[in-house]
Amino acid sequence: MDIQIDSREKARAIRKIIKTFDEQGVNHFSSKLLVGDYMSLDNPRLIIDRKQNLQELCGNVCQQHERFKKELVKAMQAGIRLVILIEHGPDINNIEDVYFWKNPRKHEVRWKWESGKRKKYVVSAKAVDGDQLYKSLCTIRDRYNVRFEFCDKKDTGKRILEILNEKNDQ
């Protein structure tokens, strides 16, 4: 198997993924991809877009919505099945688990001094929580034929290989 890695992936962030590829004897090279981050030359119609956690995905879906939507449309128009692989950890294993996710930005409490008294405040009460993100992901899945997969950071390289080795009919 030969895997093309998007040249915009940061070397430090993918060190363990590259190590997994090398241990499995998988050839890989960096070059810019139309969309996503990882593609097998054996099946260029299946591409993985890696996200480091739900907060990054949340930022893409909410704050960078137009840019993210353009990438999804571009993939659809090119006949590419996009798999978004989120390295969130053991507590999120499927899209349904996202519903119960608590966004740390929404629930982070800090203290500040105001008029000589200590006052509690929430960092970003407007931040999107799991139920809202879940609904958005379901819409994206259905509208743009995107698949969401989840893994622990230590298993990312292995999951990329498993997904890229799937039959073309998925």
C-alpha positions as CSV (number, residue, x, y, z in Angstrom):
1,M,0.0,0.0,0.0
2,D,1.2,3.5,-0.8
3,I,-0.3,6.4,1.2
4,Q,-0.2,10.0,0.3
5,I,-0.1,12.3,3.3
6,D,-1.2,15.9,2.8
7,S,1.8,18.2,3.0
8,R,0.0,20.5,5.3
9,E,0.0,17.9,8.1
10,K,2.5,19.0,10.8
11,A,5.5,16.6,11.1
12,R,5.5,16.7,14.9
13,A,1.7,15.9,15.1
14,I,2.0,12.8,12.9
15,R,5.3,11.3,14.2
16,K,3.5,8.3,15.8
17,I,1.4,7.8,12.7
18,I,4.5,7.7,10.4
19,K,6.1,5.3,12.9
20,T,3.1,2.9,12.6
21,F,3.3,3.1,8.8
22,D,7.0,2.3,8.9
23,E,6.5,-0.6,11.3
24,Q,3.8,-2.1,9.0
25,G,6.0,-1.6,5.9
26,V,3.6,0.9,4.3
27,N,5.1,3.3,1.8
28,H,4.2,6.9,2.3
29,F,5.0,10.3,0.9
30,S,3.8,13.9,1.4
31,S,2.1,15.9,-1.3
32,K,-0.9,18.3,-1.2
33,L,-4.3,16.5,-1.3
34,L,-7.4,18.1,-2.8
35,V,-9.2,17.4,0.5
36,G,-8.3,15.6,3.7
37,D,-5.1,14.3,5.1
38,Y,-4.5,10.6,4.1
39,M,-5.2,8.7,0.9
40,S,-4.3,5.3,-0.4
41,L,-3.2,5.3,-4.0
42,D,-5.1,2.0,-4.3
43,N,-8.4,3.8,-3.6
44,P,-8.2,7.5,-4.3
45,R,-11.9,7.9,-3.8
46,L,-11.6,7.3,0.0
47,I,-9.8,10.0,1.9
48,I,-9.3,10.5,5.7
49,D,-9.4,13.9,7.3
50,R,-7.8,13.7,10.8
51,K,-9.0,15.9,13.7
52,Q,-7.0,15.9,16.9
53,N,-10.2,16.0,19.1
54,L,-13.8,17.1,19.2
55,Q,-12.8,20.7,20.0
56,E,-11.0,21.0,16.7
57,L,-14.0,19.5,14.9
58,C,-16.3,21.8,16.7
59,G,-14.2,24.8,15.6
60,N,-14.4,23.6,12.0
61,V,-18.1,23.0,12.1
62,C,-19.0,26.2,13.9
63,Q,-16.4,29.0,13.7
64,Q,-14.9,27.9,10.3
65,H,-18.2,26.7,8.9
66,E,-17.9,28.2,5.4
67,R,-14.4,26.9,4.8
68,F,-15.3,23.5,6.1
69,K,-18.5,23.3,4.0
70,K,-16.5,24.2,0.9
71,E,-14.2,21.3,1.5
72,L,-17.1,18.9,2.0
73,V,-18.7,20.1,-1.3
74,K,-15.4,19.8,-3.1
75,A,-15.0,16.2,-1.9
76,M,-18.6,15.4,-3.1
77,Q,-18.1,17.0,-6.5
78,A,-14.9,15.0,-7.0
79,G,-16.7,11.7,-6.0
80,I,-14.6,11.3,-2.9
81,R,-15.9,9.6,0.2
82,L,-14.6,11.6,3.2
83,V,-14.0,9.9,6.5
84,I,-13.3,12.2,9.4
85,L,-11.2,10.5,12.0
86,I,-11.4,12.2,15.4
87,E,-8.6,11.4,17.9
88,H,-10.7,12.0,21.0
89,G,-9.9,9.2,23.3
90,P,-11.7,6.3,24.9
91,D,-14.9,8.2,26.0
92,I,-16.1,8.9,22.5
93,N,-16.4,5.8,20.3
94,N,-19.1,6.7,17.8
95,I,-21.2,9.6,16.7
96,E,-23.9,8.9,19.3
97,D,-21.4,9.4,22.1
98,V,-20.8,13.0,20.9
99,Y,-24.3,13.9,22.2
100,F,-23.1,13.5,25.8
101,W,-19.8,15.4,25.3
102,K,-19.2,18.3,27.5
103,N,-17.2,21.0,25.8
104,P,-14.5,22.2,28.2
105,R,-14.8,25.7,26.8
106,K,-18.4,25.8,27.9
107,H,-17.9,24.3,31.3
108,E,-14.6,25.9,32.3
109,V,-15.1,28.0,35.4
110,R,-12.7,30.7,36.4
111,W,-12.6,33.2,39.3
112,K,-11.9,36.9,39.1
113,W,-11.9,39.7,41.6
114,E,-14.6,42.3,41.1
115,S,-15.2,45.2,43.6
116,G,-13.0,43.4,46.2
117,K,-15.0,40.2,45.9
118,R,-14.1,36.9,44.3
119,K,-16.7,36.2,41.5
120,K,-17.2,33.0,39.5
121,Y,-17.6,33.1,35.7
122,V,-17.9,30.6,32.8
123,V,-15.2,31.1,30.2
124,S,-17.5,30.7,27.2
125,A,-21.1,30.0,28.0
126,K,-22.0,30.3,24.3
127,A,-19.7,27.4,23.2
128,V,-21.3,24.5,21.5
129,D,-22.0,21.4,23.6
130,G,-22.3,17.8,22.6
131,D,-26.0,17.8,21.8
132,Q,-25.6,20.7,19.3
133,L,-22.5,19.2,17.8
134,Y,-24.1,15.8,17.4
135,K,-27.0,17.4,15.4
136,S,-24.6,19.2,13.2
137,L,-22.5,16.1,12.5
138,C,-25.7,14.1,11.6
139,T,-26.6,16.8,9.1
140,I,-23.1,16.8,7.6
141,R,-23.1,12.9,7.5
142,D,-26.5,12.9,5.7
143,R,-26.0,15.9,3.4
144,Y,-22.4,15.3,2.3
145,N,-22.0,11.5,2.7
146,V,-19.3,11.9,5.3
147,R,-18.4,9.2,7.7
148,F,-17.3,9.9,11.3
149,E,-14.8,7.5,13.0
150,F,-13.3,7.9,16.4
151,C,-10.1,6.5,18.0
152,D,-7.6,7.0,20.7
153,K,-4.5,9.0,19.7
154,K,-2.2,6.0,20.2
155,D,-4.3,4.0,17.6
156,T,-4.5,6.6,14.9
157,G,-2.0,5.1,12.5
158,K,-3.6,1.7,12.9
159,R,-7.1,3.1,12.3
160,I,-5.9,5.0,9.2
161,L,-4.6,1.7,7.7
162,E,-7.8,-0.2,8.6
163,I,-10.0,2.5,7.0
164,L,-7.9,2.8,3.9
165,N,-7.8,-1.0,3.5
166,E,-11.6,-1.2,3.4
167,K,-13.3,-2.4,0.2
168,N,-14.3,0.3,-2.3
169,D,-18.0,-0.4,-1.8
170,Q,-18.2,1.3,1.7
